[in-house]
Amino acid sequence: MSVAVPLSLSLPPSTETVAIALDERGYDILIGPGLLDAPASWQGLPKAAAALIVTNETVAPLYLDRVRAQLAAHYGRVDKVLLPDGEQHKDWNSLNAIVDRLLATASDRKTVLVALGGGVIGDMTGFAAAIYMRGVPFVQVPTTLLAQVDSSVGGKTAINHPLGKNMLGAFYQPARVIADLDTLDTLPPRELAAGLAEIIKYGPIADADFLAWIEANLDALLARDKAALAHAVKRSCEIKAWVVGQDEREQGLRAILNFGHTFGHAIETGLGYGEWLHGEAVGCGMVMASDLSVRLGLMPADFLPRMRRLIERAGLPVVGPRLGVERYLELMRVDKKSEGGEIRFVLIEGLGKAGMRGAPDALVAQVLDAHTA
């Protein structure tokens, strides 16, 4: 069961809280600096004899000991699983490593899993939590901007398959999300840019004013200004919370969160997982989806250069790899949003409004020709 943070707890004064409203599965997203070392961040979590921290070899030297120290005040045993870093390791082998550790330590169905890392760690830990003994609680501790604004929120968990990204997984909500903005200080510039892609998407799909704010404050975000980051993370989480609260299992509205992802996932799968970061592929995918929105007459012509300019300013690629039109189409037909073999795209139907539509292959081919090299 997910747990809300007790109101009596004293969090750092700059902490923002966004609630995910899902009845008994609802939980809080804590956003702000200093949260890893704040005892209040870790109080009120599900009770258990043991906790298992899942992290990777890049994040562990930075934050593992600090998180373990906080958890030791609440759990008699705190174990760890150290996985290799990278999207290419979001697979059965890594998932099995988590389950193997749980079984080797005789972990029961109350054991709390803690995902300490980016989106790959969060997705795999959540999936392991969903399937171990048919469900154990888990906590998201996202350390990348992309994970803080997107993958840690909303309960999507998965691993990749060679034929498609995130094709094996479950909807399974965390007990809490602890997004410490200080962890972004150690983020490589390329990872920061990847996170900006997921922030940018929220503007055109749900909030035109937020899109204008991002354009005006992008330099501050790139400079890691804490006030700008706090606003961007909070507003992104608010929009996602609003969407997930209405459509937890992506039967309709939640699909709009995949703006740019149909093209982006094809890039990731076609090149091989890990060649491009997820946010890089989504950024380029948003350029393609913006062009398709214009070509279908849903948006005025100036929308495409506006989006391309913003995405390029964020340090993201705006030209995709030339995999070949047929290969792109083949990969996109495996996308989870496809229906009966028809590719479905998230397109912009007006600033702040998105919808799902099909498009003729010939028109999609024109978009791919215009934005690949």
TORFI-204691 format. One record per residue: x, y, z of N, C-alpha, C in turn; residue in one letter. Coordinates in steps of 0.02 Angstrom, whole numbers. Example, Ala and Ser with C-alpha at 12.3 -4.5 7.8 and 13.67 -1.06 7.14 Angstrom:
BEGIN
{r {660 -284 390} {615 -225 390} {660 -165 390} "A"}
{r {642 -112 354} {684 -53 357} {645 2 394} "S"}
This chain:
BEGIN
{r {42 -60 0} {0 0 0} {44 62 0} "M"}
{r {26 112 -40} {63 174 -42} {47 216 20} "S"}
{r {95 257 40} {89 294 103} {102 368 90} "V"}
{r {57 410 115} {67 482 111} {113 504 168} "A"}
{r {150 558 158} {195 583 210} {152 613 266} "V"}
{r {161 591 328} {123 620 384} {133 695 389} "P"}
{r {79 731 399} {83 804 401} {126 830 458} "L"}
{r {135 789 509} {172 811 567} {248 811 556} "S"}
{r {269 779 503} {341 773 492} {371 839 468} "L"}
{r {433 851 488} {466 914 471} {514 902 413} "S"}
{r {493 921 353} {534 917 294} {573 983 287} "L"}
{r {628 983 248} {664 1046 235} {616 1099 211} "P"}
{r {625 1162 232} {576 1215 218} {563 1228 145} "P"}
{r {610 1213 102} {601 1225 30} {567 1167 -6} "S"}
{r {546 1116 31} {516 1056 0} {447 1071 -28} "T"}
{r {436 1049 -90} {370 1051 -120} {342 980 -121} "E"}
{r {276 975 -114} {244 909 -115} {189 908 -167} "T"}
{r {191 858 -209} {138 846 -259} {107 779 -244} "V"}
{r {41 778 -238} {6 716 -220} {-20 681 -283} "A"}
{r {-10 616 -286} {-41 575 -338} {-105 546 -308} "I"}
{r {-163 566 -334} {-227 546 -305} {-253 483 -338} "A"}
{r {-241 426 -305} {-264 361 -330} {-295 321 -274} "L"}
{r {-336 354 -233} {-369 320 -176} {-317 287 -132} "D"}
{r {-325 222 -118} {-279 189 -72} {-209 180 -102} "E"}
{r {-201 192 -166} {-135 187 -198} {-103 255 -207} "R"}
{r {-132 306 -179} {-105 373 -185} {-40 382 -145} "G"}
{r {-1 430 -163} {63 441 -130} {87 512 -144} "Y"}
{r {140 531 -108} {169 598 -116} {234 596 -155} "D"}
{r {244 649 -194} {309 662 -226} {340 719 -187} "I"}
{r {398 707 -157} {434 759 -120} {487 789 -167} "L"}
{r {488 854 -173} {534 889 -219} {571 943 -182} "I"}
{r {637 943 -185} {676 996 -154} {746 975 -139} "G"}
{r {789 1021 -119} {857 1003 -100} {859 973 -29} "P"}
{r {911 934 -16} {923 909 51} {878 853 74} "G"}
{r {842 821 29} {793 770 50} {825 704 67} "L"}
{r {881 686 36} {913 622 52} {933 618 125} "L"}
{r {956 674 153} {982 674 221} {930 698 272} "D"}
{r {869 709 250} {816 731 296} {780 670 323} "A"}
{r {782 657 388} {748 598 416} {674 595 398} "P"}
{r {642 653 393} {571 654 378} {554 624 310} "A"}
{r {601 626 263} {589 598 197} {576 523 200} "S"}
{r {603 491 252} {602 417 256} {554 391 309} "W"}
{r {522 435 346} {475 413 397} {406 399 367} "Q"}
{r {370 355 399} {303 340 376} {299 294 317} "G"}
{r {355 264 297} {354 215 242} {328 148 267} "L"}
{r {311 102 222} {286 38 244} {333 3 293} "P"}
{r {306 -28 344} {346 -62 395} {367 -131 369} "K"}
{r {428 -149 384} {454 -214 362} {517 -229 402} "A"}
{r {539 -292 398} {601 -312 431} {662 -293 390} "A"}
{r {652 -285 323} {710 -274 280} {692 -227 222} "A"}
{r {744 -195 197} {738 -154 137} {795 -174 90} "A"}
{r {783 -167 26} {833 -182 -25} {842 -122 -70} "L"}
{r {902 -94 -72} {917 -37 -116} {942 -65 -182} "I"}
{r {910 -44 -236} {932 -62 -303} {963 0 -335} "V"}
{r {1025 -4 -355} {1059 54 -385} {1108 29 -437} "T"}
{r {1148 74 -465} {1198 53 -515} {1267 76 -495} "N"}
{r {1316 55 -534} {1385 67 -516} {1406 140 -523} "E"}
{r {1366 181 -557} {1380 252 -562} {1352 290 -503} "T"}
{r {1291 274 -483} {1257 310 -429} {1280 288 -360} "V"}
{r {1296 224 -353} {1313 197 -287} {1368 236 -250} "A"}
{r {1424 252 -282} {1476 289 -245} {1454 358 -221} "P"}
{r {1404 386 -254} {1381 453 -237} {1330 455 -180} "L"}
{r {1284 407 -180} {1227 414 -134} {1209 351 -95} "Y"}
{r {1237 294 -110} {1215 232 -77} {1223 235 -2} "L"}
{r {1280 255 23} {1292 254 95} {1244 301 131} "D"}
{r {1228 358 102} {1183 406 134} {1112 379 139} "R"}
{r {1090 347 85} {1023 318 86} {1020 259 134} "V"}
{r {1071 218 132} {1072 160 177} {1071 183 251} "R"}
{r {1106 236 267} {1106 261 336} {1036 283 358} "A"}
{r {999 315 313} {932 336 331} {885 276 339} "Q"}
{r {891 227 295} {848 168 299} {863 125 360} "L"}
{r {926 126 382} {946 85 439} {909 104 503} "A"}
{r {884 165 505} {845 187 564} {776 156 566} "A"}
{r {755 125 509} {686 100 505} {682 25 489} "H"}
{r {736 -3 463} {735 -73 443} {794 -110 473} "Y"}
{r {780 -170 500} {832 -208 534} {887 -231 487} "G"}
{r {869 -243 424} {919 -264 374} {910 -221 312} "R"}
{r {966 -193 288} {965 -153 227} {1015 -184 178} "V"}
{r {990 -217 127} {1032 -250 77} {1039 -204 16} "D"}
{r {1080 -226 -31} {1090 -187 -93} {1097 -234 -152} "K"}
{r {1080 -209 -210} {1095 -242 -274} {1127 -188 -318} "V"}
{r {1186 -203 -343} {1223 -156 -385} {1221 -181 -457} "L"}
{r {1189 -142 -501} {1181 -162 -571} {1226 -121 -617} "L"}
{r {1241 -146 -676} {1278 -105 -724} {1235 -47 -748} "P"}
{r {1267 7 -768} {1233 68 -788} {1218 67 -863} "D"}
{r {1159 91 -881} {1143 99 -952} {1079 66 -974} "G"}
{r {1047 96 -1025} {984 70 -1052} {992 0 -1079} "E"}
{r {1051 -17 -1103} {1062 -83 -1132} {1058 -139 -1079} "Q"}
{r {1058 -119 -1015} {1054 -169 -961} {983 -171 -930} "H"}
{r {936 -139 -962} {866 -141 -938} {833 -203 -966} "K"}
{r {853 -261 -939} {834 -324 -971} {821 -378 -919} "D"}
{r {808 -439 -944} {793 -495 -900} {850 -509 -851} "W"}
{r {912 -504 -874} {969 -519 -831} {971 -475 -770} "N"}
{r {960 -410 -780} {960 -363 -724} {900 -375 -679} "S"}
{r {842 -387 -709} {783 -402 -669} {794 -464 -626} "L"}
{r {823 -515 -656} {837 -576 -618} {887 -564 -561} "N"}
{r {934 -519 -571} {982 -504 -518} {947 -476 -457} "A"}
{r {896 -435 -468} {857 -408 -412} {819 -464 -377} "I"}
{r {784 -505 -416} {745 -559 -387} {790 -611 -353} "V"}
{r {847 -625 -384} {894 -672 -353} {914 -649 -283} "D"}
{r {927 -584 -277} {948 -558 -211} {891 -563 -161} "R"}
{r {830 -549 -183} {773 -555 -138} {764 -626 -113} "L"}
{r {771 -674 -158} {763 -744 -139} {821 -769 -96} "L"}
{r {882 -747 -113} {941 -770 -76} {939 -746 -3} "A"}
{r {906 -689 9} {902 -662 77} {836 -679 110} "T"}
{r {798 -724 80} {733 -745 107} {688 -686 122} "A"}
{r {687 -639 76} {646 -579 85} {572 -597 81} "S"}
{r {532 -570 127} {461 -585 128} {422 -532 88} "D"}
{r {355 -538 88} {315 -495 46} {305 -425 75} "R"}
{r {335 -411 133} {334 -343 160} {399 -305 146} "K"}
{r {449 -340 121} {514 -309 106} {504 -248 61} "T"}
{r {537 -193 77} {530 -131 40} {589 -123 -8} "V"}
{r {575 -116 -72} {627 -103 -122} {635 -27 -130} "L"}
{r {697 -5 -138} {712 66 -146} {751 74 -211} "V"}
{r {722 110 -259} {754 122 -323} {795 186 -319} "A"}
{r {861 179 -318} {906 236 -312} {943 245 -378} "L"}
{r {921 291 -420} {953 301 -485} {906 335 -533} "G"}
{r {921 326 -597} {881 357 -650} {823 313 -671} "G"}
{r {797 327 -731} {738 293 -754} {746 218 -763} "G"}
{r {805 196 -784} {817 125 -794} {811 88 -728} "V"}
{r {844 113 -676} {840 82 -610} {769 84 -583} "I"}
{r {736 141 -591} {668 147 -566} {620 99 -599} "G"}
{r {625 94 -665} {580 49 -702} {591 -24 -682} "D"}
{r {654 -44 -677} {668 -115 -661} {651 -131 -589} "M"}
{r {665 -86 -543} {649 -98 -473} {573 -102 -463} "T"}
{r {537 -58 -496} {464 -60 -492} {435 -124 -520} "G"}
{r {463 -147 -575} {440 -209 -605} {455 -269 -559} "F"}
{r {515 -269 -529} {532 -322 -482} {485 -321 -422} "A"}
{r {469 -261 -398} {423 -255 -341} {354 -280 -360} "A"}
{r {333 -268 -421} {267 -289 -444} {260 -365 -448} "A"}
{r {314 -400 -465} {309 -472 -477} {334 -515 -420} "I"}
{r {375 -487 -375} {401 -528 -320} {345 -543 -270} "Y"}
{r {331 -607 -261} {276 -628 -216} {211 -592 -232} "M"}
{r {202 -576 -296} {142 -542 -322} {134 -471 -295} "R"}
{r {190 -442 -272} {188 -371 -255} {215 -355 -187} "G"}
{r {271 -317 -186} {298 -290 -124} {305 -214 -132} "V"}
{r {306 -176 -78} {310 -103 -84} {378 -80 -110} "P"}
{r {377 -23 -144} {441 7 -165} {438 83 -163} "F"}
{r {497 113 -159} {505 185 -154} {550 208 -211} "V"}
{r {530 262 -244} {571 291 -297} {614 347 -270} "Q"}
{r {680 343 -281} {727 396 -264} {764 416 -328} "V"}
{r {732 455 -371} {761 471 -436} {819 520 -430} "P"}
{r {874 505 -464} {934 547 -460} {950 581 -527} "T"}
{r {906 574 -577} {915 610 -640} {854 655 -650} "T"}
{r {863 706 -690} {808 752 -703} {752 716 -739} "L"}
{r {769 673 -787} {718 637 -825} {675 594 -778} "L"}
{r {708 560 -732} {670 518 -686} {628 559 -639} "A"}
{r {653 616 -617} {615 658 -570} {552 686 -601} "Q"}
{r {553 702 -665} {495 733 -696} {450 684 -733} "V"}
{r {473 622 -741} {433 576 -782} {432 505 -757} "D"}
{r {487 468 -764} {482 395 -756} {470 373 -685} "S"}
{r {488 413 -634} {477 392 -565} {404 402 -543} "S"}
{r {366 439 -583} {299 460 -564} {247 423 -606} "V"}
{r {197 394 -574} {142 367 -613} {137 292 -616} "G"}
{r {188 255 -593} {181 183 -587} {194 142 -648} "G"}
{r {223 170 -701} {242 128 -758} {309 95 -743} "K"}
{r {310 28 -747} {372 -9 -736} {383 -56 -795} "T"}
{r {446 -70 -812} {457 -111 -871} {530 -129 -880} "A"}
{r {541 -178 -924} {607 -191 -953} {598 -191 -1029} "I"}
{r {654 -186 -1064} {653 -185 -1137} {657 -255 -1166} "N"}
{r {632 -261 -1227} {640 -322 -1267} {678 -303 -1330} "H"}
{r {718 -347 -1358} {755 -328 -1419} {711 -301 -1475} "P"}
{r {647 -320 -1477} {602 -297 -1530} {563 -235 -1511} "L"}
{r {567 -213 -1448} {528 -154 -1429} {543 -130 -1359} "G"}
{r {542 -65 -1350} {559 -34 -1286} {500 -38 -1238} "K"}
{r {514 -56 -1175} {464 -58 -1121} {405 -104 -1137} "N"}
{r {417 -158 -1173} {362 -201 -1194} {342 -251 -1140} "M"}
{r {384 -259 -1088} {369 -306 -1034} {368 -268 -968} "L"}
{r {310 -265 -936} {307 -226 -875} {240 -229 -842} "G"}
{r {229 -183 -795} {166 -182 -758} {153 -111 -734} "A"}
{r {89 -94 -723} {72 -33 -688} {74 -48 -613} "F"}
{r {119 -15 -578} {128 -30 -507} {154 33 -472} "Y"}
{r {115 61 -426} {131 126 -397} {181 120 -339} "Q"}
{r {226 169 -333} {272 170 -276} {236 194 -212} "P"}
{r {270 185 -156} {244 211 -93} {259 285 -85} "A"}
{r {312 308 -116} {333 378 -112} {385 391 -165} "R"}
{r {391 453 -186} {444 476 -230} {483 530 -194} "V"}
{r {548 522 -188} {591 570 -153} {639 599 -206} "I"}
{r {623 659 -230} {662 691 -283} {706 746 -253} "A"}
{r {767 728 -235} {815 775 -206} {849 813 -263} "D"}
{r {837 878 -267} {865 918 -321} {941 922 -317} "L"}
{r {970 910 -258} {1043 913 -252} {1076 857 -293} "D"}
{r {1041 803 -307} {1071 749 -346} {1084 772 -418} "T"}
{r {1050 825 -440} {1060 849 -508} {1127 884 -516} "L"}
{r {1160 902 -460} {1225 934 -463} {1278 889 -493} "D"}
{r {1270 823 -485} {1320 775 -510} {1300 747 -578} "T"}
{r {1247 771 -607} {1222 744 -670} {1264 769 -729} "L"}
{r {1289 725 -772} {1325 748 -831} {1280 792 -875} "P"}
{r {1309 841 -911} {1269 885 -953} {1223 849 -1002} "P"}
{r {1247 794 -1030} {1205 757 -1078} {1142 729 -1044} "R"}
{r {1149 705 -982} {1092 679 -945} {1044 735 -925} "E"}
{r {1072 793 -908} {1029 851 -892} {987 869 -953} "L"}
{r {1018 873 -1011} {981 889 -1072} {926 838 -1086} "A"}
{r {942 773 -1074} {892 721 -1085} {831 732 -1041} "A"}
{r {842 754 -980} {786 769 -936} {745 828 -959} "G"}
{r {778 877 -988} {742 936 -1013} {692 917 -1067} "L"}
{r {707 864 -1105} {660 842 -1157} {592 825 -1127} "A"}
{r {593 788 -1071} {531 768 -1039} {495 827 -1007} "E"}
{r {533 878 -985} {501 939 -960} {468 977 -1018} "I"}
{r {504 984 -1073} {478 1021 -1131} {412 992 -1155} "I"}
{r {405 926 -1154} {344 895 -1182} {281 917 -1146} "K"}
{r {286 933 -1081} {226 949 -1044} {193 1014 -1068} "Y"}
{r {233 1059 -1097} {204 1122 -1121} {155 1113 -1178} "G"}
{r {177 1087 -1235} {131 1080 -1291} {72 1034 -1279} "P"}
{r {80 983 -1235} {25 936 -1225} {-26 961 -1174} "I"}
{r {-6 1006 -1128} {-52 1021 -1073} {-51 1092 -1047} "A"}
{r {1 1132 -1062} {5 1198 -1029} {47 1245 -1072} "D"}
{r {13 1285 -1112} {47 1332 -1156} {88 1383 -1117} "A"}
{r {64 1404 -1059} {101 1452 -1018} {166 1421 -993} "D"}
{r {165 1357 -977} {225 1323 -955} {276 1318 -1011} "F"}
{r {252 1308 -1072} {298 1306 -1130} {333 1374 -1137} "L"}
{r {296 1428 -1129} {326 1495 -1134} {376 1506 -1076} "A"}
{r {359 1480 -1017} {404 1486 -959} {469 1448 -973} "W"}
{r {465 1389 -1001} {525 1350 -1017} {569 1388 -1066} "I"}
{r {538 1417 -1118} {577 1455 -1166} {613 1514 -1133} "E"}
{r {579 1547 -1086} {609 1605 -1053} {661 1586 -1001} "A"}
{r {656 1526 -973} {700 1506 -918} {747 1449 -935} "N"}
{r {753 1433 -999} {795 1376 -1017} {868 1385 -997} "L"}
{r {894 1445 -1003} {963 1457 -984} {974 1444 -909} "D"}
{r {925 1463 -869} {930 1451 -797} {926 1376 -782} "A"}
{r {885 1340 -818} {882 1268 -809} {948 1234 -828} "L"}
{r {977 1257 -884} {1041 1229 -905} {1097 1245 -856} "L"}
{r {1090 1302 -821} {1139 1322 -771} {1126 1289 -703} "A"}
{r {1073 1248 -700} {1053 1211 -639} {1033 1257 -582} "R"}
{r {1002 1312 -600} {975 1357 -549} {921 1319 -509} "D"}
{r {929 1316 -443} {885 1274 -403} {812 1298 -404} "K"}
{r {802 1364 -404} {734 1389 -405} {699 1371 -471} "A"}
{r {736 1377 -526} {707 1359 -591} {693 1284 -595} "A"}
{r {741 1244 -572} {732 1172 -573} {673 1151 -529} "L"}
{r {667 1182 -471} {611 1165 -426} {544 1178 -459} "A"}
{r {538 1235 -493} {475 1251 -527} {462 1202 -584} "H"}
{r {514 1188 -623} {505 1144 -681} {486 1073 -659} "A"}
{r {519 1048 -607} {504 980 -583} {434 978 -553} "V"}
{r {417 1028 -513} {351 1029 -482} {296 1034 -534} "K"}
{r {302 1080 -581} {248 1088 -631} {242 1025 -674} "R"}
{r {299 995 -692} {297 933 -731} {260 878 -693} "S"}
{r {276 872 -628} {243 821 -587} {169 836 -577} "C"}
{r {152 900 -571} {81 918 -564} {41 897 -625} "E"}
{r {70 910 -684} {35 891 -746} {29 815 -751} "I"}
{r {83 781 -735} {80 708 -739} {31 680 -687} "K"}
{r {31 709 -627} {-15 686 -575} {-88 695 -598} "A"}
{r {-101 752 -630} {-169 765 -655} {-189 713 -707} "W"}
{r {-144 697 -752} {-159 648 -804} {-167 578 -775} "V"}
{r {-119 557 -733} {-121 490 -705} {-182 480 -660} "V"}
{r {-201 533 -624} {-260 529 -581} {-323 514 -620} "G"}
{r {-326 532 -684} {-384 519 -726} {-379 454 -766} "Q"}
{r {-317 433 -779} {-307 375 -824} {-244 338 -803} "D"}
{r {-249 300 -749} {-190 267 -721} {-159 218 -769} "E"}
{r {-201 181 -806} {-176 125 -847} {-174 140 -922} "R"}
{r {-173 203 -939} {-163 225 -1008} {-215 196 -1055} "E"}
{r {-278 204 -1036} {-332 183 -1080} {-354 239 -1127} "Q"}
{r {-330 300 -1114} {-350 356 -1155} {-304 416 -1145} "G"}
{r {-323 461 -1098} {-289 524 -1088} {-214 517 -1075} "L"}
{r {-194 466 -1036} {-124 460 -1016} {-77 453 -1076} "R"}
{r {-104 431 -1131} {-62 422 -1191} {-30 488 -1213} "A"}
{r {-61 545 -1195} {-32 609 -1217} {38 620 -1189} "I"}
{r {54 586 -1134} {120 593 -1104} {175 564 -1149} "L"}
{r {154 529 -1202} {202 498 -1249} {215 541 -1310} "N"}
{r {203 606 -1306} {219 651 -1361} {293 643 -1380} "F"}
{r {306 627 -1443} {375 618 -1466} {402 548 -1456} "G"}
{r {366 506 -1417} {393 442 -1398} {386 388 -1452} "H"}
{r {336 393 -1495} {329 343 -1547} {390 345 -1594} "T"}
{r {407 405 -1617} {468 413 -1657} {530 398 -1614} "F"}
{r {530 422 -1552} {588 415 -1509} {604 343 -1492} "G"}
{r {553 304 -1476} {566 233 -1461} {593 196 -1521} "H"}
{r {570 215 -1581} {596 183 -1642} {670 198 -1650} "A"}
{r {691 259 -1634} {762 277 -1637} {802 234 -1587} "I"}
{r {777 230 -1526} {813 192 -1474} {821 119 -1493} "E"}
{r {765 89 -1514} {767 18 -1531} {807 6 -1595} "T"}
{r {799 49 -1644} {833 41 -1708} {908 47 -1703} "G"}
{r {932 93 -1661} {1004 102 -1653} {1034 51 -1605} "L"}
{r {993 24 -1561} {1018 -19 -1507} {1015 21 -1442} "G"}
{r {985 -9 -1390} {975 27 -1327} {1040 53 -1299} "Y"}
{r {1039 117 -1279} {1097 148 -1249} {1138 190 -1297} "G"}
{r {1126 183 -1363} {1164 225 -1411} {1143 298 -1404} "E"}
{r {1078 310 -1402} {1050 376 -1385} {1017 370 -1317} "W"}
{r {1021 422 -1276} {983 424 -1214} {909 431 -1231} "L"}
{r {867 407 -1185} {795 410 -1197} {773 482 -1211} "H"}
{r {796 529 -1171} {775 599 -1181} {798 628 -1247} "G"}
{r {857 606 -1270} {880 629 -1335} {834 604 -1390} "E"}
{r {814 541 -1386} {769 513 -1437} {701 547 -1434} "A"}
{r {677 561 -1373} {612 595 -1365} {616 666 -1393} "V"}
{r {671 701 -1380} {678 769 -1406} {674 770 -1482} "G"}
{r {711 726 -1514} {708 721 -1587} {639 699 -1609} "C"}
{r {609 652 -1571} {542 629 -1588} {490 684 -1584} "G"}
{r {499 731 -1538} {452 787 -1532} {456 832 -1594} "M"}
{r {517 841 -1621} {523 879 -1683} {483 845 -1738} "V"}
{r {491 780 -1744} {455 742 -1796} {379 745 -1785} "M"}
{r {357 736 -1723} {286 738 -1708} {257 808 -1718} "A"}
{r {297 860 -1705} {275 929 -1717} {265 940 -1792} "S"}
{r {312 914 -1831} {306 920 -1904} {243 884 -1928} "D"}
{r {231 824 -1902} {172 787 -1923} {108 824 -1903} "L"}
{r {109 856 -1845} {51 896 -1823} {38 953 -1873} "S"}
{r {91 983 -1898} {84 1037 -1947} {59 1010 -2014} "V"}
{r {89 955 -2036} {71 927 -2102} {-2 903 -2103} "R"}
{r {-29 884 -2046} {-99 863 -2042} {-147 921 -2033} "L"}
{r {-119 981 -2030} {-161 1041 -2023} {-186 1054 -1953} "G"}
{r {-156 1021 -1904} {-177 1030 -1835} {-146 1091 -1802} "L"}
{r {-87 1111 -1826} {-50 1167 -1798} {-25 1212 -1853} "M"}
{r {-16 1277 -1839} {11 1323 -1889} {84 1307 -1904} "P"}
{r {108 1331 -1961} {175 1315 -1984} {230 1338 -1936} "A"}
{r {218 1392 -1899} {271 1417 -1855} {281 1375 -1792} "D"}
{r {238 1326 -1781} {246 1282 -1722} {309 1239 -1728} "F"}
{r {322 1213 -1788} {380 1170 -1797} {446 1206 -1782} "L"}
{r {460 1264 -1813} {524 1297 -1796} {529 1318 -1723} "P"}
{r {471 1334 -1692} {472 1351 -1621} {496 1292 -1579} "R"}
{r {468 1234 -1592} {487 1175 -1554} {559 1153 -1570} "M"}
{r {577 1156 -1634} {644 1135 -1653} {697 1181 -1621} "R"}
{r {682 1246 -1619} {729 1294 -1589} {738 1280 -1514} "R"}
{r {683 1268 -1479} {686 1255 -1407} {724 1191 -1392} "L"}
{r {710 1139 -1429} {742 1074 -1418} {816 1078 -1433} "I"}
{r {834 1114 -1485} {905 1122 -1502} {941 1164 -1448} "E"}
{r {908 1216 -1423} {937 1257 -1370} {950 1215 -1307} "R"}
{r {908 1165 -1296} {917 1122 -1237} {976 1075 -1244} "A"}
{r {1007 1073 -1303} {1064 1029 -1314} {1044 960 -1337} "G"}
{r {985 955 -1368} {960 891 -1391} {963 885 -1466} "L"}
{r {969 825 -1493} {972 816 -1566} {904 831 -1597} "P"}
{r {905 862 -1655} {843 877 -1692} {841 840 -1759} "V"}
{r {892 802 -1773} {896 761 -1834} {907 689 -1814} "V"}
{r {864 644 -1836} {869 574 -1818} {913 534 -1864} "G"}
{r {931 474 -1842} {973 430 -1884} {932 404 -1944} "P"}
{r {965 395 -2000} {931 371 -2060} {929 294 -2059} "R"}
{r {878 269 -2025} {869 197 -2020} {834 169 -2082} "L"}
{r {803 214 -2121} {761 193 -2177} {688 197 -2157} "G"}
{r {647 223 -2202} {576 233 -2187} {543 168 -2168} "V"}
{r {556 115 -2204} {523 51 -2189} {542 25 -2120} "E"}
{r {604 35 -2100} {626 12 -2034} {591 53 -1980} "R"}
{r {587 118 -1989} {551 160 -1941} {478 137 -1935} "Y"}
{r {445 127 -1991} {375 106 -1989} {367 38 -1955} "L"}
{r {413 -7 -1970} {411 -73 -1939} {416 -68 -1863} "E"}
{r {463 -28 -1840} {473 -19 -1768} {414 16 -1736} "L"}
{r {386 65 -1769} {330 102 -1739} {266 61 -1737} "M"}
{r {260 12 -1780} {200 -32 -1778} {202 -78 -1717} "R"}
{r {260 -86 -1686} {266 -126 -1625} {253 -83 -1563} "V"}
{r {247 -17 -1573} {236 29 -1517} {171 11 -1481} "D"}
{r {170 21 -1414} {112 1 -1374} {49 39 -1392} "K"}
{r {56 97 -1423} {-3 137 -1441} {-35 115 -1507} "K"}
{r {1 73 -1545} {-27 49 -1608} {-89 7 -1597} "S"}
{r {-135 10 -1644} {-197 -28 -1639} {-210 -63 -1705} "E"}
{r {-213 -129 -1704} {-227 -167 -1764} {-176 -154 -1820} "G"}
{r {-114 -142 -1801} {-62 -128 -1850} {-58 -56 -1873} "G"}
{r {-106 -14 -1850} {-103 57 -1868} {-62 95 -1817} "E"}
{r {-14 133 -1842} {27 173 -1797} {-14 233 -1772} "I"}
{r {-13 242 -1706} {-50 298 -1676} {2 347 -1647} "R"}
{r {-6 409 -1663} {41 461 -1641} {7 509 -1592} "F"}
{r {45 533 -1543} {22 588 -1501} {40 652 -1539} "V"}
{r {-12 690 -1558} {-2 751 -1597} {-33 811 -1561} "L"}
{r {-7 869 -1577} {-31 931 -1545} {-88 960 -1587} "I"}
{r {-143 971 -1552} {-204 996 -1586} {-219 1068 -1567} "E"}
{r {-172 1101 -1538} {-178 1169 -1512} {-132 1173 -1452} "G"}
{r {-99 1230 -1441} {-51 1234 -1386} {-84 1217 -1320} "L"}
{r {-57 1167 -1286} {-86 1144 -1224} {-137 1090 -1232} "G"}
{r {-144 1063 -1293} {-193 1010 -1305} {-164 959 -1353} "K"}
{r {-168 895 -1333} {-141 841 -1374} {-194 788 -1384} "A"}
{r {-186 748 -1436} {-231 693 -1450} {-196 638 -1487} "G"}
{r {-229 581 -1492} {-201 523 -1527} {-232 517 -1596} "M"}
{r {-190 509 -1647} {-214 503 -1716} {-169 457 -1756} "R"}
{r {-199 428 -1807} {-160 394 -1857} {-139 443 -1911} "G"}
{r {-95 421 -1955} {-73 462 -2011} {-52 417 -2068} "A"}
{r {-64 438 -2130} {-43 397 -2188} {32 384 -2188} "P"}
{r {52 324 -2206} {123 307 -2207} {162 355 -2252} "D"}
{r {131 377 -2307} {166 422 -2353} {182 488 -2319} "A"}
{r {137 512 -2276} {149 575 -2241} {203 566 -2187} "L"}
{r {201 510 -2153} {252 494 -2103} {320 489 -2138} "V"}
{r {321 461 -2197} {384 454 -2235} {413 523 -2251} "A"}
{r {369 571 -2268} {392 639 -2281} {425 670 -2220} "Q"}
{r {394 658 -2161} {423 683 -2099} {491 652 -2087} "V"}
{r {496 587 -2096} {560 553 -2084} {614 577 -2132} "L"}
{r {595 587 -2195} {643 612 -2244} {669 682 -2225} "D"}
{r {624 722 -2195} {642 791 -2178} {685 796 -2115} "A"}
{r {683 744 -2073} {716 750 -2007} {764 693 -1991} "H"}
{r {789 659 -2041} {840 608 -2031} {897 621 -2079} "T"}
{r {955 598 -2059} {1015 607 -2101} {1066 554 -2083} "A"}
